[in-house]
């Protein structure tokens, strides 16, 4: 037999009330904010894109019946408030003992889930931020003579270096997951900026694009953990905000649901699974 709940078909709990012993998870931290433009003498140089939040996923996390698991959903970092400024790192996300690290908002080898892109200032290419192995990649360095900032790193690849031809670096690729029953990309890097406002770097997988002259960098999409875009070439153009993180678990629909869930959680059913998605911190008890 089947029953309808919220318009979705759910399997009737079997007579034995069998509980899950493991769940599949996706944990994504908040993305870093985009940098502002760099002021050098009388002209502006490119700022780097924000790094994506760290991403971890696996199909078989063991759970203990009756225990309460804490879920933390990291916020996205703020974008730079002015030129010659940087934003803030994203915040960590967690599911039980699985913790992902927020994305970096600055280069100079600062470490985040994924690293921020390097800026270009005073004729020197700033070193990009580093990523954490297994969670994300480094950002792209700024160019030494093209006045271009690098793209933020993503969960799938390194951010693009600011190009000497005058193109801002694009954000590193995110990763695709089908845990919700649909193909969704998470944790892409933000785009880096350049003095030539028509050649700004593009964000990846929900990451913000860099802003054109006088325009704020693009905000990353909420719930993707992607990095914000760098601000446009003027004193008034700020960096884009990083995207908030997300925590998702799923397990077979034939098993019993949790005895308790808290927080802003969405429940869905697809491909034979029951799926729980947290967009704010909470708990789950099996």
C-alpha positions as CSV (number, residue, x, y, z in Angstrom):
1,X,0.0,0.0,0.0
2,X,1.0,3.6,-0.4
3,X,-0.1,6.9,1.1
4,X,0.1,10.5,0.0
5,X,2.0,13.1,2.1
6,X,2.4,16.7,0.9
7,X,1.6,15.6,-2.6
8,X,4.4,13.0,-2.7
9,X,3.9,9.2,-2.7
10,X,5.6,7.5,0.3
11,X,6.0,3.8,1.0
12,X,4.0,2.4,3.9
13,X,6.3,1.5,6.8
14,X,6.9,-2.2,6.8
15,X,5.3,-4.4,9.5
16,X,8.7,-4.8,11.3
17,X,9.3,-1.1,11.5
18,X,12.9,-1.6,10.4
19,X,15.2,1.3,11.2
20,X,18.2,2.5,9.1
21,X,21.7,1.6,10.2
22,X,23.4,4.0,7.8
23,X,22.6,7.1,5.7
24,X,24.1,8.8,2.6
25,X,25.1,12.4,3.3
26,X,26.2,15.6,1.5
27,X,27.7,18.4,3.7
28,X,28.6,21.7,2.2
29,X,30.1,24.7,4.1
30,X,29.4,28.4,3.4
31,X,31.3,30.0,0.5
32,X,33.7,32.9,1.0
33,X,32.9,36.5,0.0
34,X,34.3,38.2,-3.1
35,X,37.1,40.7,-2.8
36,X,36.9,44.4,-3.7
37,X,38.9,46.0,-6.5
38,X,42.5,46.9,-5.7
39,X,43.5,50.6,-5.9
40,X,47.1,51.0,-7.3
41,X,48.3,54.6,-7.6
42,X,45.7,56.1,-9.9
43,X,44.0,53.0,-11.4
44,X,42.1,49.9,-10.2
45,X,43.4,46.4,-10.4
46,X,41.4,43.1,-10.2
47,X,40.3,41.5,-7.0
48,X,40.0,37.7,-6.5
49,X,36.8,35.7,-6.3
50,X,35.6,34.0,-3.1
51,X,36.5,30.3,-2.6
52,X,33.7,27.7,-2.3
53,X,32.9,26.0,1.0
54,X,34.3,22.6,1.6
55,X,32.2,19.6,0.3
56,X,32.1,16.0,1.6
57,X,29.8,13.3,0.5
58,X,29.6,9.5,1.1
59,X,26.9,6.7,0.8
60,X,27.4,4.9,4.1
61,X,27.6,6.9,7.4
62,X,26.8,4.6,10.3
63,X,24.2,5.8,12.8
64,X,23.3,4.7,16.3
65,X,19.6,4.2,17.1
66,X,18.3,6.5,19.7
67,X,21.1,9.0,19.5
68,X,20.6,12.6,18.4
69,X,22.8,13.9,15.7
70,X,23.6,17.7,15.5
71,X,23.5,19.4,12.1
72,X,25.2,22.7,11.5
73,X,24.6,24.7,8.3
74,X,27.3,27.3,7.7
75,X,26.5,30.9,6.6
76,X,28.1,32.4,3.5
77,X,30.8,35.0,3.9
78,X,30.1,38.7,3.4
79,X,31.6,40.4,0.3
80,X,34.2,43.1,0.6
81,X,32.7,46.4,1.7
82,X,35.1,48.7,-0.3
83,X,38.0,48.7,-2.7
84,X,41.3,47.4,-1.2
85,X,39.2,45.3,1.1
86,X,38.3,41.6,1.5
87,X,35.2,39.9,2.6
88,X,34.8,37.3,5.2
89,X,35.2,33.5,5.1
90,X,32.2,31.2,4.9
91,X,31.3,29.3,8.1
92,X,31.7,25.5,8.7
93,X,28.9,23.0,8.2
94,X,28.7,19.7,10.0
95,X,26.7,16.4,10.2
96,X,27.7,14.6,13.4
97,X,31.5,14.1,13.1
98,X,31.6,15.1,9.4
99,X,32.8,18.8,9.2
100,X,33.4,20.9,6.2
101,X,35.3,24.1,6.3
102,X,34.0,27.5,5.1
103,X,35.5,28.9,1.9
104,X,38.3,31.5,2.0
105,X,37.8,35.2,1.1
106,X,41.4,36.1,0.7
107,X,44.6,34.9,-1.0
108,X,48.1,34.9,0.4
109,X,47.7,31.1,1.1
110,X,44.9,31.6,3.6
111,X,43.3,28.2,3.9
112,X,39.6,27.5,3.4
113,X,37.4,24.6,2.2
114,X,38.4,26.1,-1.2
115,X,40.8,29.0,-1.6
116,X,40.0,32.5,-2.7
117,X,41.5,33.9,-5.9
118,X,44.6,36.1,-5.7
119,X,44.3,39.8,-6.5
120,X,46.7,41.9,-8.6
121,X,48.2,44.9,-6.9
122,X,51.4,47.0,-7.3
123,X,52.5,44.9,-10.2
124,X,52.7,41.8,-8.1
125,X,50.5,38.7,-8.5
126,X,49.0,37.8,-5.1
127,X,49.2,34.2,-4.2
128,X,45.9,32.5,-4.1
129,X,44.3,30.9,-1.1
130,X,44.7,27.2,-0.5
131,X,42.0,24.5,-0.3
132,X,41.7,21.6,2.1
133,X,42.5,18.2,0.5
134,X,39.4,16.2,-0.1
135,X,37.1,19.2,0.4
136,X,38.1,21.8,-2.3
137,X,40.8,23.3,-4.4
138,X,43.0,26.4,-4.4
139,X,42.0,29.7,-6.0
140,X,43.8,31.0,-9.1
141,X,46.6,33.5,-8.6
142,X,46.4,37.1,-9.8
143,X,48.3,38.0,-13.0
144,X,51.6,39.8,-12.7
145,X,51.1,42.3,-15.5
146,X,47.5,41.9,-16.7
147,X,45.8,43.6,-13.8
148,X,43.6,40.6,-13.4
149,X,42.4,38.8,-10.2
150,X,42.1,35.0,-10.0
151,X,38.9,33.0,-9.6
152,X,38.0,31.3,-6.4
153,X,38.6,27.6,-6.0
154,X,35.8,25.1,-6.3
155,X,35.1,21.6,-4.9
156,X,35.8,20.2,-8.4
157,X,38.9,22.2,-9.6
158,X,41.3,25.0,-9.1
159,X,40.2,28.6,-9.8
160,X,41.5,30.1,-13.1
161,X,44.5,32.3,-12.9
162,X,44.0,36.0,-13.8
163,X,45.3,36.1,-17.4
164,X,48.0,38.5,-18.7
165,X,45.7,39.2,-21.7
166,X,43.5,41.1,-19.3
167,X,40.8,38.6,-18.4
168,X,39.6,38.0,-14.9
169,X,39.9,34.3,-13.8
170,X,36.8,32.2,-13.7
171,X,35.8,30.3,-10.6
172,X,36.8,26.7,-10.1
173,X,34.2,24.0,-11.0
174,X,31.8,22.7,-8.4
175,X,30.7,19.1,-8.0
176,X,27.4,17.5,-9.1
177,X,25.3,15.5,-6.7
178,X,22.1,13.5,-7.3
179,X,21.3,13.0,-3.6
180,X,18.1,14.9,-4.0
181,X,17.0,12.8,-7.0
182,X,18.1,15.7,-9.4
183,X,21.4,16.7,-10.7
184,X,22.5,19.8,-8.7
185,X,26.0,21.5,-8.7
186,X,27.4,22.7,-5.4
187,X,30.5,24.6,-4.2
188,X,31.7,26.5,-7.3
189,X,34.2,29.4,-7.1
190,X,33.5,33.1,-7.5
191,X,34.8,35.0,-10.5
192,X,37.9,37.3,-10.4
193,X,37.9,40.9,-11.7
194,X,40.1,42.9,-14.1
195,X,40.6,46.5,-15.1
196,X,38.8,45.8,-18.4
197,X,35.3,45.6,-17.2
198,X,34.1,43.6,-20.2
199,X,36.4,40.7,-19.4
200,X,35.4,39.8,-15.9
201,X,35.6,36.3,-14.5
202,X,32.5,34.1,-14.3
203,X,31.4,32.2,-11.2
204,X,30.9,28.4,-11.4
205,X,28.1,26.2,-10.1
206,X,26.2,28.9,-8.3
207,X,29.2,31.2,-7.7
208,X,28.9,34.9,-8.3
209,X,30.2,36.6,-11.4
210,X,32.7,39.5,-10.9
211,X,31.0,42.9,-11.3
212,X,31.6,45.2,-14.2
213,X,32.9,48.8,-13.6
214,X,31.0,50.4,-10.8
215,X,28.9,47.3,-10.1
216,X,28.8,45.0,-7.1
217,X,30.2,41.5,-7.5
218,X,27.5,38.8,-7.9
219,X,26.2,37.0,-4.9
220,X,26.5,33.2,-4.9
221,X,23.3,31.2,-4.8
222,X,22.0,30.3,-1.3
223,X,22.3,26.7,-0.4
224,X,25.1,26.0,-2.8
225,X,28.2,26.9,-0.7
226,X,29.6,28.7,-3.7
227,X,32.0,31.8,-3.6
228,X,31.0,35.4,-4.2
229,X,32.2,37.4,-7.2
230,X,34.8,40.2,-7.0
231,X,33.6,43.8,-7.0
232,X,33.8,46.0,-10.1
233,X,36.4,48.6,-11.0
234,X,35.4,51.5,-8.8
235,X,35.5,52.6,-5.2
236,X,31.8,52.0,-4.8
237,X,31.6,48.5,-6.1
238,X,31.7,45.9,-3.4
239,X,32.3,42.1,-3.4
240,X,29.5,39.6,-3.7
241,X,28.4,37.4,-0.8
242,X,29.2,33.7,-0.6
243,X,26.4,31.2,-0.7
244,X,25.2,29.5,2.5
245,X,25.9,25.9,3.0
246,X,23.6,22.9,3.1
247,X,23.3,19.4,4.7
248,X,21.4,16.6,3.0
249,X,20.9,13.0,4.0
250,X,18.9,10.2,2.4
251,X,18.2,6.5,3.0
252,X,15.7,3.9,1.6
253,X,12.1,4.9,1.7
254,X,11.1,1.4,3.0
255,X,12.8,2.1,6.4
256,X,11.2,4.1,9.2
257,X,11.6,7.9,9.2
258,X,13.5,9.7,12.0
259,X,11.7,9.9,15.4
260,X,12.5,13.6,15.5
261,X,13.9,16.4,13.3
262,X,14.5,20.0,14.1
263,X,15.6,23.1,12.2
264,X,14.5,24.3,8.8
265,X,14.3,20.9,7.2
266,X,12.6,19.9,3.9
267,X,11.4,16.3,3.5
268,X,11.1,14.8,0.0
269,X,10.9,11.4,-1.7
270,X,12.6,10.4,-4.9
271,X,14.1,7.3,-6.6
272,X,13.1,5.1,-3.6
273,X,14.7,7.3,-1.0
274,X,13.4,9.6,1.7
275,X,15.5,12.8,1.7
276,X,16.1,15.4,4.4
277,X,17.5,18.7,3.5
278,X,18.7,21.3,6.2
279,X,19.1,24.9,5.2
280,X,19.6,26.0,8.8
281,X,21.1,24.2,11.8
282,X,19.1,21.5,13.6
283,X,19.1,17.9,14.8
284,X,17.9,14.5,13.8
285,X,17.1,11.4,16.0
286,X,16.6,7.9,14.5
